[in-house]
Amino acid sequence: MADSRDEPLVLGIETSCDETGVGIVRGTTLLADAVASSVDEHARFGGVVPEVASRAHLEAMVPTIDRALKEAGVSARDLDGVAVTAGPGLAGALLVGVSAAKAYAYALGKPLYGVNHLASHICVDQLEHGPLPEPTMALLVSGGHSSLLLSSDITSDVRPMGATIDDAAGEAFDKIARVLNLGFPGGPVIDRYAREGDPEAIAFPRGLTGPRDPAYDFSFSGLKTAVARWIEAKRAVGEEVPVRDVAASFQEAVVDVLTRKAVRACKDEGVGHLMIGGGVAANSRLRALAQERCEAAGIRLRVPRPKLCTDNGAMVAALGAEMVARNRAASDWDLSADSSLPVTDPHVPGTGHDHVHEVSKENLYS
């Protein structure tokens, strides 16, 4: 049996939005997952403020890396590589993470891997359920993304099947929570209120589900508008808004479309596994309905535990470890952040030369 110490030990840095995430992975084993969140700093604005997020990343970076190394019980010198989210995400926030990763990799004399945020969300499931089946269908749902992706090799082949054409699912949750005066972020609070409501109380629309609509694309803007107008109409005549029923009915409309299209894509492509990731994957109703529909269709469902669904460094480290294990080319030192990095680029490879040996043989990190 192979010694687990022979598996790549990788540190991952994630700063695409408001979470400063640092994870350490050995192969497919999670050793540390340290997160510093700035969500409270954004709450009073009702959403993420890019400048605030960037400054929070800058302040949290070194302490969070130190905490992750301590939690993992390893030295930075032991690392086999440093991975970082190169995109997509908020440009300023990404630049903080990329700059930090380059500095650590250079000082340590280790390879640098700029990886894709979305591909990382898929790869993190390896830390929970073992190696990804090939191919795998992935439904990624968060505040910035609602995507159906087909991956035959998470390090090199990720194909978009469908995506949101307007609001992402998580964005719609935030906006409806705001209309209901429930605060920010909206996903967890809507989920909580929905558990005490009737999901069939109000017949909210299901976007892009007509026979002529794109089979795998999503649209939540119309649903968001319909819910807001329904609430406004109640308030206009002085009636009390049934918050729990609204939350449950809205949530049901979202997860109904997400799961229906994901299962359809699996059937159409002959794929026997569905992986769900992203922040909205922590939603209890999405998990339950996906399980129900996958079982009925003979599809195996893989959903990481909620902490691994939200943005975190563990997912970046997981993809970085896979890059090392499969001998993928490291990124160059001129790696930069790309706020619109396409999911078809799971990582940003360099020119192929061994950039690690350009560093002094002396380890600069102390």
C-alpha positions as MATLAB code, in Angstrom:
seq = 'MADSRDEPLVLGIETSCDETGVGIVRGTTLLADAVASSVDEHARFGGVVPEVASRAHLEAMVPTIDRALKEAGVSARDLDGVAVTAGPGLAGALLVGVSAAKAYAYALGKPLYGVNHLASHICVDQLEHGPLPEPTMALLVSGGHSSLLLSSDITSDVRPMGATIDDAAGEAFDKIARVLNLGFPGGPVIDRYAREGDPEAIAFPRGLTGPRDPAYDFSFSGLKTAVARWIEAKRAVGEEVPVRDVAASFQEAVVDVLTRKAVRACKDEGVGHLMIGGGVAANSRLRALAQERCEAAGIRLRVPRPKLCTDNGAMVAALGAEMVARNRAASDWDLSADSSLPVTDPHVPGTGHDHVHEVSKENLYS';
ca = [
       0.000    0.000    0.000;
       1.308    3.446   -0.929;
       2.369    5.695    1.913;
      -0.036    8.627    2.185;
       3.007   10.853    2.651;
       3.824   10.175   -1.005;
       0.671   12.019   -2.032;
       1.049   15.716   -2.916;
       0.803   18.168   -0.023;
      -0.709   21.390   -1.337;
      -1.788   24.685    0.185;
      -4.757   26.401   -1.458;
      -5.764   30.075   -1.258;
      -9.270   31.288   -2.141;
     -10.171   34.997   -2.276;
     -12.710   35.291   -5.097;
     -15.322   37.100   -2.994;
     -15.683   37.819    0.734;
     -14.136   34.681    2.260;
     -10.403   34.411    2.866;
     -10.000   30.649    2.631;
      -6.809   28.667    3.165;
      -6.832   24.890    2.907;
      -4.164   22.220    3.114;
      -4.686   18.869    1.418;
      -2.584   15.744    1.134;
      -3.857   13.879   -1.919;
      -7.589   13.655   -1.270;
      -7.290   14.035    2.507;
      -8.205   17.368    4.074;
      -5.720   18.437    6.754;
      -6.825   22.019    7.366;
      -9.588   24.376    6.305;
      -9.154   27.862    7.754;
     -11.579   30.635    6.810;
     -11.736   34.322    7.716;
     -15.056   35.814    6.659;
     -15.819   39.489    6.118;
     -19.565   38.894    5.694;
     -20.442   41.022    8.739;
     -18.628   43.981    7.197;
     -20.805   43.717    4.087;
     -24.133   43.042    5.826;
     -24.931   46.720    6.443;
     -24.620   47.342    2.700;
     -26.912   44.452    1.797;
     -24.257   42.839   -0.405;
     -20.543   42.416   -0.980;
     -18.534   45.624   -1.462;
     -15.431   44.783   -3.565;
     -13.118   47.330   -1.924;
     -14.081   46.158    1.569;
     -13.528   42.528    0.553;
     -10.061   43.238   -0.857;
      -8.889   45.027    2.270;
     -10.276   42.269    4.484;
      -8.353   39.651    2.462;
      -5.158   41.650    2.821;
      -5.522   41.848    6.588;
      -6.526   38.209    7.045;
      -4.135   36.476    4.647;
      -0.998   35.796    6.700;
      -2.822   34.935    9.964;
      -5.131   32.548    8.094;
      -2.227   30.789    6.357;
      -0.408   30.455    9.685;
      -3.552   29.045   11.281;
      -3.984   26.485    8.484;
      -0.374   25.294    8.745;
      -0.726   24.913   12.509;
      -4.035   23.057   12.152;
      -2.532   20.699    9.567;
       0.538   20.111   11.683;
       2.901   20.706    8.760;
       5.623   23.161    7.895;
       5.420   25.405    4.862;
       8.699   23.836    3.748;
       6.933   20.471    3.434;
       4.527   21.693    0.756;
       4.693   20.287   -2.764;
       2.878   23.228   -4.286;
       0.766   26.343   -3.745;
      -2.588   26.694   -5.512;
      -4.700   29.829   -5.757;
      -7.963   30.899   -7.324;
      -7.019   32.891  -10.418;
     -10.663   33.505  -11.411;
     -13.488   34.050  -11.887;
     -14.373   36.453   -9.094;
     -13.922   40.034   -7.924;
     -10.774   41.380   -9.573;
      -9.360   43.176   -6.539;
     -10.072   40.288   -4.199;
      -8.490   37.790   -6.599;
      -5.352   39.916   -6.893;
      -4.758   39.735   -3.147;
      -4.874   35.938   -3.202;
      -2.767   35.590   -6.350;
      -0.122   37.970   -4.990;
       0.074   36.084   -1.697;
       0.310   32.707   -3.441;
       3.101   33.933   -5.705;
       5.019   35.294   -2.736;
       4.757   32.053   -0.742;
       5.519   29.828   -3.739;
       8.548   31.935   -4.694;
       9.908   32.054   -1.156;
       9.420   28.315   -0.715;
      10.767   27.364   -4.119;
       7.541   25.467   -4.864;
       5.384   25.277   -8.013;
       2.502   27.697   -8.334;
      -0.911   26.673   -9.715;
      -3.513   29.252  -10.694;
      -6.822   27.358  -10.754;
     -10.440   27.983  -11.692;
     -12.917   28.769   -8.935;
     -15.711   26.708  -10.495;
     -13.561   23.669  -11.194;
     -12.408   23.862   -7.565;
     -16.024   23.681   -6.389;
     -16.324   20.390   -8.271;
     -13.006   18.960   -7.120;
     -13.689   19.579   -3.426;
     -16.082   16.622   -3.424;
     -13.041   14.349   -3.627;
     -12.293   15.301   -0.035;
     -15.681   13.960    1.023;
     -16.477   11.049   -1.270;
     -13.204   10.046   -2.918;
     -12.044   10.400   -6.535;
     -14.521   11.943   -8.944;
     -16.144    9.581  -11.441;
     -15.276   10.418  -15.024;
     -17.395   11.859  -16.429;
     -19.220   13.783  -13.692;
     -22.132   16.171  -14.138;
     -21.889   19.127  -11.748;
     -24.564   21.598  -10.732;
     -22.879   24.649   -9.217;
     -25.141   27.168   -7.516;
     -23.985   30.224   -5.599;
     -24.374   33.971   -5.322;
     -22.491   34.488   -8.556;
     -23.020   31.291  -10.512;
     -25.712   28.836  -11.545;
     -24.093   26.387  -13.934;
     -24.376   22.859  -15.262;
     -20.942   21.480  -16.121;
     -19.753   18.161  -17.540;
     -16.237   17.109  -16.596;
     -14.332   14.124  -17.942;
     -11.072   15.310  -16.344;
     -11.254   17.987  -13.668;
      -7.720   19.199  -14.471;
      -8.205   19.687  -18.203;
     -11.725   19.065  -19.495;
     -14.733   20.915  -18.098;
     -17.550   21.589  -20.563;
     -20.386   24.049  -19.872;
     -23.834   22.581  -20.469;
     -25.905   25.478  -19.201;
     -25.764   28.628  -17.083;
     -27.896   31.433  -15.738;
     -28.785   34.125  -18.265;
     -29.474   36.718  -15.561;
     -29.558   36.422  -11.761;
     -27.766   33.490  -10.172;
     -29.764   31.436   -7.679;
     -27.873   32.754   -4.656;
     -28.320   36.318   -5.855;
     -32.078   35.755   -6.054;
     -32.090   34.403   -2.479;
     -30.297   37.554   -1.285;
     -32.712   39.873   -3.078;
     -35.857   38.173   -1.808;
     -34.478   38.111    1.729;
     -33.923   41.858    1.394;
     -37.516   42.417    0.234;
     -38.745   40.377    3.205;
     -36.451   42.344    5.560;
     -34.672   39.178    6.654;
     -31.101   40.457    6.300;
     -27.966   39.336    4.469;
     -26.882   36.788    3.353;
     -30.264   35.564    2.226;
     -29.675   31.862    1.591;
     -29.479   30.562    5.171;
     -32.310   32.728    6.488;
     -34.677   31.858    3.615;
     -33.911   28.183    4.197;
     -34.666   28.545    7.892;
     -37.999   30.337    7.399;
     -39.010   27.979    4.583;
     -38.880   24.974    6.889;
     -41.939   26.348    8.682;
     -43.796   27.390    5.533;
     -45.927   25.749    2.832;
     -43.986   25.323   -0.453;
     -47.286   25.031   -2.347;
     -48.936   28.091   -0.814;
     -48.063   30.396   -3.728;
     -47.606   29.348   -7.354;
     -44.491   31.276   -8.296;
     -43.176   30.883  -11.891;
     -40.481   28.438  -13.031;
     -38.191   30.237  -15.454;
     -37.034   28.702  -18.766;
     -39.030   25.497  -18.381;
     -41.144   25.762  -21.523;
     -40.797   23.289  -24.414;
     -38.938   25.840  -26.554;
     -36.675   27.169  -23.816;
     -32.988   26.212  -23.543;
     -32.852   22.802  -21.892;
     -30.084   23.520  -19.396;
     -30.003   27.303  -18.930;
     -31.446   29.064  -15.887;
     -33.276   32.335  -15.297;
     -34.270   33.640  -11.867;
     -34.854   37.307  -12.637;
     -38.511   36.761  -13.538;
     -39.093   34.718  -10.389;
     -37.439   37.395   -8.255;
     -39.674   40.077   -9.805;
     -42.811   37.957   -9.385;
     -42.114   37.364   -5.697;
     -41.320   41.037   -5.060;
     -44.537   42.166   -6.776;
     -46.588   39.608   -4.831;
     -45.169   40.963   -1.576;
     -45.711   44.576   -2.636;
     -49.335   43.845   -3.549;
     -50.000   42.402   -0.086;
     -48.413   45.376    1.632;
     -50.258   47.860   -0.606;
     -53.647   46.696    0.728;
     -52.444   46.466    4.300;
     -52.317   42.687    4.503;
     -49.706   40.836    6.486;
     -47.117   39.061    4.349;
     -46.904   35.345    5.222;
     -43.100   35.353    5.339;
     -42.670   31.617    5.910;
     -44.992   30.648    3.059;
     -43.346   33.146    0.713;
     -39.915   31.820    1.633;
     -40.990   28.203    1.153;
     -42.767   28.833   -2.154;
     -39.900   30.905   -3.546;
     -37.329   28.346   -2.467;
     -39.350   25.529   -4.008;
     -39.518   27.349   -7.327;
     -35.720   27.701   -7.362;
     -34.791   24.162   -6.359;
     -37.471   22.624   -8.572;
     -35.869   24.151  -11.673;
     -32.300   23.438  -10.567;
     -32.871   19.768   -9.839;
     -35.158   19.150  -12.801;
     -32.608   20.484  -15.300;
     -29.660   18.755  -13.613;
     -31.329   15.345  -13.706;
     -32.395   15.912  -17.312;
     -28.795   16.729  -18.286;
     -27.554   13.525  -16.632;
     -30.124   11.462  -18.514;
     -29.465   13.143  -21.845;
     -25.683   12.680  -21.531;
     -25.848    9.187  -20.065;
     -24.001   10.275  -16.909;
     -24.663    8.268  -13.756;
     -23.344   10.768  -11.204;
     -24.490   14.257  -10.229;
     -22.356   16.463   -8.014;
     -23.855   19.618   -6.477;
     -21.595   22.387   -5.164;
     -21.460   26.099   -4.432;
     -22.939   28.022   -1.516;
     -26.581   27.268   -2.367;
     -25.754   23.543   -2.220;
     -25.942   23.983    1.562;
     -29.700   24.561    1.169;
     -31.596   21.743    2.899;
     -34.486   21.619    0.423;
     -32.159   21.527   -2.592;
     -30.340   18.556   -1.083;
     -33.567   16.715   -0.255;
     -35.243   17.240   -3.640;
     -32.056   16.397   -5.529;
     -31.731   13.152   -3.578;
     -35.356   12.261   -4.265;
     -35.126   12.931   -8.000;
     -31.719   11.295   -8.425;
     -32.892    8.124   -6.697;
     -35.947    8.005   -8.961;
     -33.701    8.380  -12.028;
     -31.041    5.904  -10.897;
     -28.408    8.628  -10.557;
     -25.882    8.715   -7.716;
     -25.853   12.087   -5.954;
     -22.673   13.544   -4.431;
     -22.956   16.668   -2.281;
     -20.136   17.779    0.045;
     -20.932   18.789    3.602;
     -22.197   22.400    3.825;
     -18.865   23.897    4.961;
     -17.185   22.586    1.808;
     -19.963   23.939   -0.427;
     -19.314   27.583    0.403;
     -16.106   29.272   -0.797;
     -13.084   27.784    0.975;
      -9.386   27.145    0.543;
      -9.822   23.383    0.786;
     -11.415   23.232   -2.653;
      -8.493   25.128   -4.191;
      -5.993   22.872   -2.455;
      -7.918   19.814   -3.672;
      -7.669   20.905   -7.293;
      -4.044   21.908   -6.806;
      -3.223   18.462   -5.424;
      -4.880   16.892   -8.446;
      -2.774   19.107  -10.731;
       0.388   17.912   -8.998;
      -0.711   14.262   -9.042;
      -1.406   14.408  -12.791;
       1.798   16.315  -13.579;
      -0.002   19.337  -15.004;
       2.175   22.303  -15.914;
       2.626   24.860  -13.154;
       1.736   28.502  -13.729;
       4.348   31.147  -14.509;
       5.393   33.883  -12.115;
       3.511   36.439  -14.227;
       0.217   34.716  -13.342;
      -2.498   37.333  -12.915;
      -6.092   37.375  -11.768;
      -8.787   36.934  -14.412;
     -12.217   37.986  -13.145;
     -13.888   36.273  -16.109;
     -11.710   33.157  -16.366;
     -13.815   30.628  -18.341;
     -14.631   27.307  -16.728;
     -13.161   25.596  -19.782;
      -9.780   26.600  -18.294;
      -9.561   24.551  -15.074;
      -6.122   26.024  -14.484;
      -3.733   28.562  -15.967;
      -0.659   26.649  -17.141;
       2.701   28.258  -17.766;
       4.968   27.930  -20.747;
       6.152   24.518  -19.654;
       9.604   25.397  -18.334;
      10.410   24.526  -14.735;
       9.923   27.894  -13.102;
      10.659   26.519   -9.629;
      14.365   26.222  -10.380;
      14.527   29.895  -11.236;
      14.256   30.458   -7.500;
      17.334   30.348   -5.322;
      18.013   26.883   -3.949;
      17.922   28.401   -0.509;
      14.421   28.325    0.942;
      13.522   31.961    1.491;
      10.628   31.179    3.809;
      11.349   31.257    7.507;
];
